Amino acid sequence: MSDTTDSDDVTGLPVTPDAVVANHRRLVGYVGGGGDPEDPADVLAMAMVLRIEKSDPPDRTDLLTAAARAVALLCLDDRAAGDGPWAKAMDDWCNARIRKIARRARGAQWAAAQEVWGVTATEGGAEARAFVPGRVGDLDRRVKKLQIGGTEVDGELPMEKPDHGVVLWTNPGLDMTVGKLAAQVGHASMLAAKLLTAEETIRWRLDECPLAVREAAPEQWRDLLDADAAGSAIAVRDAGFTEIAPGSVTVIAEVVGN
């Protein structure tokens, strides 16, 4: 959310194992909760932008997958560790209540958004960008002017369980917009790091954080809630500021086939 620009994507950038381990430690240590500051402008949030071109909108599953990967890649980026330029912002954000706000962009808006500190991920024909978190009141004007609504795209999430890897299961009983769901799978991709060892996280980051977004069947969702209670999966519980009731479990992350 800085005015400083950085148009680099993660592709081709160095991945330092020590930096990944430090970033992994931050995510594993994240507890969540806490109150909000009195001034809404002081709220810390991660902005996200979904590329949704009017003439060629992306597939729903690909877009949500790209959004989740963008968050994971940013959280594990070398620039977020140690003395990196993003480290202080990431520390502050992870010490507060995690907030994400997704917007849409197309054409020149999308191109301009690439100049703001963050990471873009692609999946199939979809693209999404996660930005370095900061004060809502300091949100870069190139992102702030983008529309929060109008993120709906066609497509149904698959339900079959992959053979291996990080899987983000969405709640079949909740009706959320794509923008809301993008923020929720972004939360889940961060929390999934708690299910990985440091060594597994290094390999995951070197592979550019592959993951699958799926919709759970009702009976499977009950099993996933049990797995969360047992510590073998991890649930995202929403604060209820938009669309759904406070405390609702929106997404559950698990790692299969390890």
N, C-alpha and C positions, 0 to 999 in steps of 0.2 A: 504494500500500500504506500510505498515510497514513490516520490516523483523521479527517483533515479531509475534510469532505464537499463534493461538487460534483456536483449532479444534472444539470447542463446537458449536453445533447447538442451535437454540432457543427452541427446544422441551425440556420441563422440566426445563428451566431456569425461574427464577422469573420474574414476570411482576408487576412492581410497578406503581400504578395509577399516582402518582405524576410525575414519570419519563415520562410516556406516555404523560401526559398533557404538560410537558416541551418540549418534542419532537414535539408534535402537534403544539405548539405555534411557534416553529422554522419553520415548514412547512407552516403554515398559513401566516407567515411574509415574506416568500420568494417572491421576486419580479422578479428576473431574469434580463437578459440583462447584460450590462457592456462590457468593452473591454477585450481583452486578453493581457497577459504580453508579453513583447518583446521577451523573451526567451521561445520558445515552451516547454522547459523542465519544466518551471514554471507553465504551465497550470495545473489546478486542475481538476481531473476527477475521476469518480467512474468506476473501472473495473468490468466487469461481465463475468462469464464463464458459458457456456451452455454445459451440458454433452451430447455428441452425439457419442455413440458407433457405430463403423462401422457395427458390426454384428446385432445390435438391436437398431436402431435409435428411438427416441421418436416421439410421435405424435406432430404435429405442435401446435395445440391448447394447449395441456398440457405443452409443453415447454415454450410457451410465457406466460402462466398463472404462471408457476413456476418462471420465470424470474421477472415478475411484483411483485409477492408476496415476493420474496427475497429482492427486493429493499424496499418495504414497511416495511417489518419486520426489516430490518437493520435501517431504518430511525426512527423507533419507539422503538428500543431496549433500555433497561435500560442503557447499556454501552455507549449510545450516549447522555445521559442526565447528567446535573449537573457536578459533578467532575469525571464522567466516563472516561475511557481511550479513547473513541472514540469522546468525546464531542468537543474538539478543532478542530479536523479534519472536523467534520460535520458543525461546525460553519463557518469555513473558506470556505468550499465548497459552503455552502448555501449563503454566502456573495459574491460569484463570479458567473461567468456564469456556469450553470449546464452542465456538460459534462459526458457522459457515453460511454464506449467502450466495446463491447461484443466480446468475443473470444470463441473458442470451445475447449473442452478437452475430453479425453477418457482414460480409463485404469489407468496407473500409474500417468499420468498427472493430472487426476481428483483427485486422492487420494492426490497428493502433494498440490493441490490447496486448499484442506480442511484445511491445516495447516496455511493458511494466514488469518489474521483478516477479518472476514466477516460472512455472514449468508447464509445458504443453505436452499432452499425451494423445496419441492416436490409436484408434481401434477400428479395423475395417475402414469404412469411409467417414468415421466420426472423429471429431477433435474437441478437446476440452482443455482449459487452462486453469490451474490453481495458482493463486497469488500469495506472496509472502504476507502473513497476517500483520495486522496493525490496528490502530484506533479507527473506529468507524468514521470519526470526524476528519481523519486524514486521508480517506480513500481517494486514490488518484482519480482525477476528473475524467480520464479516458475510460475508467471502469464505472465510476459513479453514475455517469449518464446513461448507462445501458439498462435496458428494461428487465425487471425482475420477473414479470409475468410472461405469458406466451411461450412457454418452454415445451409445450406438448408436441410429441412426435409419435408416429405410428409404430406399431410393432408390439409383440407380446414377449415377455421374458420366458425363456425356456425353463423347464422344471427338472430336467434330468441332471443327475449328480455327476460331475466330472470324475475321472479316475484318480486325479491327484491335483494338489495345489491349493491355493487360497480361494475359498468360495464365499461369496457374500449373499446370504439368503434373505430375501425381502419377505415382509409379513403379508400373507395372503388376505388378511382381514382388514387391511388399511388401504384407503384410497388416497394416494398422494400424487401431486403433480410431478412431472419429470424434474423440475427444478428442485423441489423439496426432496425427492428421492436421490437426486445427484448429491445433495449435501449429506444425506444419510449414508449412502454407500461410501462417500468420502470419509465420514467418521469411521465406518467399519474397516476401511482399508488401513487406517492408522492403528486402530485397536488390534487388528490382526497381527501386528508385530509382537504383541504380548504372547502369541501362540507359537512364535518362532524363536529358536535359539539365535545367538549372535551370528554363528556360522551360517545358519540357514538364511538369516536376513541378508548377509553379504551375498550369498548366491542368488537370492531373490532380486536384490538390487542390481546385480550384474546382468541379470536377465531382463531388466527394466520392469520389474514388478508385475509379472503376469498374474491375472486373476480372472475369476468368472463371477458374473452376477446372475443369480437365479431367483425364481419365485418358489417358495416352499409350498408343498401341499399341506393342508390343515393338520393332518396327523403327523407329518414330518416336523411341522413347526412346534408341536408339543414336545417332540423328542429334542429339538434344538434348544428349547427353553430349559429342558432338563440338563442338557449338555452344558449350557451356560451356568446353571446352578452348580454343576460339578466341576467347573473350571476347564472343561475340554473344548469349549466354544466361548465366544464373547459377544454380548448383546449391546446394541446401541439403544439407549433409553432417551427419548426426546424430551426436551424441557417444555414443550407445548406452547411455544410462542406463536407458531403458525400452523394452521391446517388440522392438527391432531391434538388429542388430550395430553396433558403433562404425564410423563412416566410411561408413555406408550413405547413398546419395543418395536422398532422399525426394521432393523436389519440385524442378523446374527452372522458373525464371521466364524468360519471353521477352516481347518487345514485337513485335507483328506489325502490319504495315500502316502503319508510320511513314514 
